[in-house]
Amino acid sequence: MQEQYLHLGNKEVFNGQYMLCAFKAKAHGDESLESLATEIAAESSTGSNLRVGSATTYSVSVDAQVYDIDKENGIVYIAYPWVIFDRGGNVQNIMTFISGNIFGMGNVAECKLLDVWFPPPMLVQYDGPSYILDDMRNYLNAYDRPILGTIIKPKIGLTSMEYAELCYDFWSGGGDFVKNDEPQADQQFAPYEKMVDAVRMAMDKAESLTGQTKVHSFNVSASDFESMIARAEYVKKVMKPGSFAFLVDGITSGWTAVQTIRRHYPDVFLHFHRAGHGAFTRVENPIGYSVQVLTKMARLAGASGIHTGTAGVGKMSGDPHEDGGAVRQALKLKSKGDFFDQLWAEIPEQDSDIQAMLTREELFWALGAREQANLRTQNKLTMDGNDDKTAWRAIKKTAPIISGGLNPVLLPQFLDVIGTIDFIVTMGGGVHSHPKGTNAGVKAMVQAYEAWKANIPLDEYAKDKEELKIAIEFYNEHGTQAHRYVNPA
């Protein structure tokens, strides 16, 4: 045991100078939880596996501190002086400390970072989102519903023009948002610049037909930052302002790639795709971090939107507690976590303006998703506390992006489970596998949302809606009506 890191009961860790973390931990053999906790604290801050003889008085003052231990549940609480982190607002640096070498320690059988809390003075150092969901809503003139999107399928193998043709079919059917899938890049069968050119043509054609603006999210992840910037610059040259987002594969490209795009393009929606996160976040994994931690870090880094799962309704691992918690961490000014309540304000909670924002937020969320949608129909306001008057004092919200096995039949159920309309839904097979094609698939999506908002059962609403009627028959026949989670309401 490294006793210099053990400070059980220390109340000074709540003074705003420490970032707090909750870990689920277990050692191999008979090592005590106290001993393992101090080893984790040492390795993730100033120490090593042995007491460091070259430590100075100051270096000891910035040790991580084990301030609480829940032996019954195997939870250890560690406080980190936030001055140890790179003062450049570097999320990669934080993650290197608290989810780096500790996962490779030989005496660790289990080490899962479950929650993290940022004190208001620390938040000042970090970017947070710039271009947010509200900005996209304004561009699309879409206030009283989720942003309706798709992932072009097949994700790989279409030529640039074939890809763009499906974009057109989706947009012309009433969809808002199309995204590259996470592995789409500069492949031989669809050169990147030709794909961008083709998308612009398809978008112009769809906007001319519908009279509605559209958005496309382009994957700018690449082998080096120069190539990322070159791709982003080409998109910016070809596309209209507001009509594009930049997708970054945040796990495989890394936090530095995410923050590079955030800082170079603050006026563009930054789309964080979390491909690979399951290696860290799945609840059965003993090593890693939770979905809520990932979402919090993405918001801190400045992601405009991040994938948050389908809450057990779609095909991906997850449940209403885990994915619903991630949605709240992304959207709310004050979000309740499993271990910490995070206030995303750069000033203390006691400030009267912040209190007013929190009151509006709680009233808005208490309405429920359908009531929120109806309120938005009336006045086109967010009404969620993140208003322009005082939002500059806080880290702005991040949009949940919902994908993974949803289709028109499952959309109403997901809306009931998640409790908000503030997300971007991106159906892939749920649109493109419609028997009448992509255009009919997106019309079925729109009709399913209309039915949910009007509180009309899908079967009844579909009586005079051919696209939705066919979608119900098709997706029920293929088993997607067998949900893993049923809303108890």
SULPECOR-V437902 format. One record per residue. N is the residue number from 0. BURIAL is I if it has 16 or more other C-alpha atoms within 10 Angstrom, else O. Layout:
n:N burial:BURIAL
n:N burial:BURIAL
This chain:
n:0 burial:I
n:1 burial:I
n:2 burial:O
n:3 burial:O
n:4 burial:I
n:5 burial:I
n:6 burial:I
n:7 burial:O
n:8 burial:O
n:9 burial:O
n:10 burial:O
n:11 burial:O
n:12 burial:I
n:13 burial:O
n:14 burial:O
n:15 burial:I
n:16 burial:I
n:17 burial:I
n:18 burial:I
n:19 burial:I
n:20 burial:I
n:21 burial:I
n:22 burial:I
n:23 burial:I
n:24 burial:I
n:25 burial:I
n:26 burial:I
n:27 burial:O
n:28 burial:O
n:29 burial:O
n:30 burial:O
n:31 burial:O
n:32 burial:I
n:33 burial:I
n:34 burial:I
n:35 burial:I
n:36 burial:I
n:37 burial:I
n:38 burial:I
n:39 burial:I
n:40 burial:I
n:41 burial:I
n:42 burial:I
n:43 burial:I
n:44 burial:I
n:45 burial:I
n:46 burial:I
n:47 burial:O
n:48 burial:O
n:49 burial:O
n:50 burial:O
n:51 burial:O
n:52 burial:O
n:53 burial:O
n:54 burial:O
n:55 burial:O
n:56 burial:O
n:57 burial:O
n:58 burial:O
n:59 burial:O
n:60 burial:O
n:61 burial:I
n:62 burial:I
n:63 burial:I
n:64 burial:I
n:65 burial:I
n:66 burial:I
n:67 burial:I
n:68 burial:I
n:69 burial:O
n:70 burial:O
n:71 burial:O
n:72 burial:O
n:73 burial:O
n:74 burial:I
n:75 burial:I
n:76 burial:I
n:77 burial:I
n:78 burial:I
n:79 burial:I
n:80 burial:I
n:81 burial:I
n:82 burial:O
n:83 burial:I
n:84 burial:I
n:85 burial:O
n:86 burial:O
n:87 burial:O
n:88 burial:I
n:89 burial:I
n:90 burial:I
n:91 burial:I
n:92 burial:I
n:93 burial:I
n:94 burial:O
n:95 burial:O
n:96 burial:I
n:97 burial:I
n:98 burial:I
n:99 burial:O
n:100 burial:O
n:101 burial:I
n:102 burial:I
n:103 burial:O
n:104 burial:O
n:105 burial:O
n:106 burial:O
n:107 burial:I
n:108 burial:O
n:109 burial:I
n:110 burial:I
n:111 burial:I
n:112 burial:I
n:113 burial:I
n:114 burial:I
n:115 burial:I
n:116 burial:I
n:117 burial:I
n:118 burial:I
n:119 burial:I
n:120 burial:O
n:121 burial:I
n:122 burial:I
n:123 burial:I
n:124 burial:O
n:125 burial:I
n:126 burial:I
n:127 burial:I
n:128 burial:I
n:129 burial:I
n:130 burial:I
n:131 burial:I
n:132 burial:I
n:133 burial:I
n:134 burial:O
n:135 burial:I
n:136 burial:I
n:137 burial:O
n:138 burial:I
n:139 burial:I
n:140 burial:O
n:141 burial:I
n:142 burial:I
n:143 burial:I
n:144 burial:I
n:145 burial:I
n:146 burial:I
n:147 burial:I
n:148 burial:I
n:149 burial:I
n:150 burial:I
n:151 burial:I
n:152 burial:I
n:153 burial:O
n:154 burial:O
n:155 burial:I
n:156 burial:O
n:157 burial:O
n:158 burial:I
n:159 burial:I
n:160 burial:I
n:161 burial:O
n:162 burial:I
n:163 burial:I
n:164 burial:I
n:165 burial:I
n:166 burial:I
n:167 burial:I
n:168 burial:I
n:169 burial:I
n:170 burial:I
n:171 burial:I
n:172 burial:I
n:173 burial:I
n:174 burial:I
n:175 burial:I
n:176 burial:I
n:177 burial:I
n:178 burial:I
n:179 burial:I
n:180 burial:I
n:181 burial:I
n:182 burial:O
n:183 burial:I
n:184 burial:I
n:185 burial:I
n:186 burial:O
n:187 burial:O
n:188 burial:O
n:189 burial:I
n:190 burial:O
n:191 burial:I
n:192 burial:O
n:193 burial:O
n:194 burial:I
n:195 burial:I
n:196 burial:I
n:197 burial:I
n:198 burial:I
n:199 burial:I
n:200 burial:I
n:201 burial:I
n:202 burial:I
n:203 burial:O
n:204 burial:O
n:205 burial:I
n:206 burial:I
n:207 burial:O
n:208 burial:O
n:209 burial:O
n:210 burial:O
n:211 burial:I
n:212 burial:I
n:213 burial:I
n:214 burial:I
n:215 burial:I
n:216 burial:I
n:217 burial:I
n:218 burial:I
n:219 burial:I
n:220 burial:I
n:221 burial:I
n:222 burial:O
n:223 burial:O
n:224 burial:I
n:225 burial:O
n:226 burial:O
n:227 burial:I
n:228 burial:I
n:229 burial:O
n:230 burial:I
n:231 burial:I
n:232 burial:O
n:233 burial:O
n:234 burial:I
n:235 burial:I
n:236 burial:O
n:237 burial:O
n:238 burial:I
n:239 burial:O
n:240 burial:O
n:241 burial:I
n:242 burial:I
n:243 burial:I
n:244 burial:I
n:245 burial:I
n:246 burial:I
n:247 burial:I
n:248 burial:I
n:249 burial:I
n:250 burial:I
n:251 burial:O
n:252 burial:I
n:253 burial:O
n:254 burial:I
n:255 burial:I
n:256 burial:I
n:257 burial:I
n:258 burial:I
n:259 burial:O
n:260 burial:I
n:261 burial:I
n:262 burial:O
n:263 burial:O
n:264 burial:I
n:265 burial:O
n:266 burial:I
n:267 burial:I
n:268 burial:I
n:269 burial:I
n:270 burial:I
n:271 burial:I
n:272 burial:I
n:273 burial:I
n:274 burial:I
n:275 burial:O
n:276 burial:I
n:277 burial:I
n:278 burial:O
n:279 burial:I
n:280 burial:I
n:281 burial:I
n:282 burial:I
n:283 burial:O
n:284 burial:O
n:285 burial:I
n:286 burial:I
n:287 burial:I
n:288 burial:I
n:289 burial:I
n:290 burial:I
n:291 burial:I
n:292 burial:I
n:293 burial:I
n:294 burial:I
n:295 burial:I
n:296 burial:I
n:297 burial:I
n:298 burial:I
n:299 burial:I
n:300 burial:I
n:301 burial:I
n:302 burial:I
n:303 burial:I
n:304 burial:I
n:305 burial:I
n:306 burial:I
n:307 burial:I
n:308 burial:I
n:309 burial:I
n:310 burial:I
n:311 burial:I
n:312 burial:I
n:313 burial:I
n:314 burial:I
n:315 burial:O
n:316 burial:I
n:317 burial:I
n:318 burial:I
n:319 burial:I
n:320 burial:O
n:321 burial:I
n:322 burial:I
n:323 burial:I
n:324 burial:I
n:325 burial:I
n:326 burial:I
n:327 burial:I
n:328 burial:I
n:329 burial:I
n:330 burial:I
n:331 burial:I
n:332 burial:I
n:333 burial:I
n:334 burial:I
n:335 burial:O
n:336 burial:I
n:337 burial:O
n:338 burial:O
n:339 burial:O
n:340 burial:O
n:341 burial:I
n:342 burial:I
n:343 burial:I
n:344 burial:I
n:345 burial:I
n:346 burial:I
n:347 burial:O
n:348 burial:O
n:349 burial:O
n:350 burial:O
n:351 burial:O
n:352 burial:O
n:353 burial:I
n:354 burial:O
n:355 burial:O
n:356 burial:I
n:357 burial:I
n:358 burial:O
n:359 burial:I
n:360 burial:I
n:361 burial:I
n:362 burial:O
n:363 burial:I
n:364 burial:I
n:365 burial:O
n:366 burial:O
n:367 burial:I
n:368 burial:I
n:369 burial:I
n:370 burial:I
n:371 burial:I
n:372 burial:I
n:373 burial:I
n:374 burial:I
n:375 burial:I
n:376 burial:O
n:377 burial:O
n:378 burial:O
n:379 burial:I
n:380 burial:O
n:381 burial:I
n:382 burial:I
n:383 burial:I
n:384 burial:I
n:385 burial:I
n:386 burial:O
n:387 burial:O
n:388 burial:O
n:389 burial:O
n:390 burial:I
n:391 burial:O
n:392 burial:I
n:393 burial:I
n:394 burial:I
n:395 burial:I
n:396 burial:I
n:397 burial:I
n:398 burial:I
n:399 burial:I
n:400 burial:I
n:401 burial:I
n:402 burial:I
n:403 burial:I
n:404 burial:I
n:405 burial:I
n:406 burial:I
n:407 burial:I
n:408 burial:I
n:409 burial:I
n:410 burial:I
n:411 burial:I
n:412 burial:I
n:413 burial:I
n:414 burial:I
n:415 burial:I
n:416 burial:I
n:417 burial:I
n:418 burial:I
n:419 burial:I
n:420 burial:I
n:421 burial:I
n:422 burial:I
n:423 burial:I
n:424 burial:I
n:425 burial:I
n:426 burial:I
n:427 burial:I
n:428 burial:I
n:429 burial:I
n:430 burial:I
n:431 burial:I
n:432 burial:I
n:433 burial:I
n:434 burial:O
n:435 burial:O
n:436 burial:O
n:437 burial:I
n:438 burial:I
n:439 burial:I
n:440 burial:I
n:441 burial:I
n:442 burial:I
n:443 burial:I
n:444 burial:I
n:445 burial:I
n:446 burial:I
n:447 burial:I
n:448 burial:I
n:449 burial:I
n:450 burial:I
n:451 burial:I
n:452 burial:I
n:453 burial:O
n:454 burial:O
n:455 burial:O
n:456 burial:O
n:457 burial:I
n:458 burial:I
n:459 burial:O
n:460 burial:I
n:461 burial:I
n:462 burial:O
n:463 burial:O
n:464 burial:O
n:465 burial:O
n:466 burial:I
n:467 burial:I
n:468 burial:I
n:469 burial:I
n:470 burial:I
n:471 burial:I
n:472 burial:O
n:473 burial:I
n:474 burial:I
n:475 burial:O
n:476 burial:O
n:477 burial:O
n:478 burial:O
n:479 burial:I
n:480 burial:O
n:481 burial:O
n:482 burial:O
n:483 burial:O
n:484 burial:O
n:485 burial:O
n:486 burial:O
n:487 burial:O
n:488 burial:O
